[in-house]
Amino acid sequence: MSENVTIGAEPAPSLVRITHVVYALHALSLLIGVTTAATIVGAFVFGVPSIIAVLINYLKRGEARGTFLESHFLWQIRTFWFALLWCVMGAMLFLTLVGIPLALGFWFGTGLWAIYRVARGWLSLRDRRPMYANSSRVTPNPK
């Protein structure tokens, strides 16, 4: 997980719009989880909008290389896969009678974490900032 992100080139406006759409799709999945009988994390991981969003991430990832959007694509992909991992871990806990309360807590916490990640990422995108501005993962693009 020590991928370095180089920031410098200006992304195409269409790619910025696509990144907004991906955040909107993730947010739609979270909203579905909040407003329906589905769990937040369940709707996020297994909902069609989030699956479409992650597919777009992978398809457009190469176009984002060398721009601040690269960090957003990595942020979105990691959010999806870690939420899936924690959802599966919660399901494994749910299989045991004593693990049911832990599983419910796991799923609730992961849902809140996903909401935080989508909100933080989208706000950073709005400000045209990379996700890892204060991280060792970002190296400036040599001019």
N, C-alpha and C positions, 0 to 999 in steps of 0.2 A: 504494500500500500504506500510505497514511497515514490509515487509518480510525481515528477516535476512538471509544473505548468509554466510555460513561457508566455508572458503577456506582452503585447506590443502592437500587433497589426490591428487595424480598425475592421470590425466585422461588417459584412453586408447588412443593410437594413432589413432585408427579408429574413436573414438568419436571426436577427434580434426579435423580429415578430414571431418566428417559429419558437424561439425560446420562451416568449411570453405565452404562446399557445400551450406549450408543454406544461408550464406552471399552472395554467388555467385548467388543463385536463386533470392534473394531480389534485388541484383544489376542488374540482367537481367531484372526484372520487371521495375526497374527504367529506364534502358536504353531503353526499349521498349517505355516507356512513353515519354522520351526525343526525340526519333528518329521517332516517328509515330504521327498520328493525335490524339492519346489518350493523356489525361493529365497525368502528372507525378504521381500524387497521385492516379488517377483512375487506371492506370496500376499497381501501387504498391498494392493497396487494392483489386482490382478485377482481377488482372492478375493471370493466372494459376501458374507461377513459385512461386509467393509469397504465394499463398494458399498452394501449396505443401510444401514450406519452413515452414510455420506455423504448418502444420500437423506434419512434422518431428520434430519440436520443442516440440510439445506436446507428441509425441511418445517416444522420446529419453530423455525427461526432467529428468526422474527418474535416468537414468544412469549417468547424470551429477552432481547429488547431491554430495556435499562435495568436488567438484573440482572447479577450477577457471572458468570452462565452465558453471557452474550453473548461474553465473551472465550474461554470454552472452546469454544463453537461455532466461532468464528473460528479458533482454534488447531487444532481437528480438521479443518476444511475445508482449511486451508492445509497441514497435514501430508499429507493425501491428495494434493492437487494437486501439491505440490512433489515428493513421492515419485514420482508418475507422470511428471513432467517429467524427473527424474533417471534414471528407469528408461528412458525413451525416449532420452535422451542416451547412456546406456550401450549401448542397442541399436544406435544409430548408430555408436558406436565399434566394436561387435562385428562390424559388416559389413566392417571392414578387418582384414586379418590382423595387422597390428602393433597394432591397438587392442584386441585380445581381452583381454590382461592388464589394460589400463586399464578396460575394460568390467566385468570381473569385480570389480576393486577398487571401481569406482563402485557396482555393485550391492550389494556387501558393506557398503560405507560407508553407503549409503542405508538398508539394512536395519537397521544399528545405530542410525542417526539416528532411524528410525521407532520403534524400541523405546524409545529415550530420550524421544521426544516423547509417546508414549502413557503411559509410566510417570510422567513429570513432570506431565503434565496430570491424570492420574487421582489422583495424590497431592495436587495442589493442590485438586482437586474434593473430595476427602475432607476436607480442612481448610477447605472452603468459602471458598477464596481465588480471586480472579481470576487469570488467567494473566499479565497484564501489570501486576502491582501496582507494579513499580518502573519503569514505562515512561511516556513522555510520551503514549502512546496512551490512557491511562486518565485521565478527568477525573471528579472527584467530582460526584455528583448534587446539584444545588442544592436546599436544603430550603426 
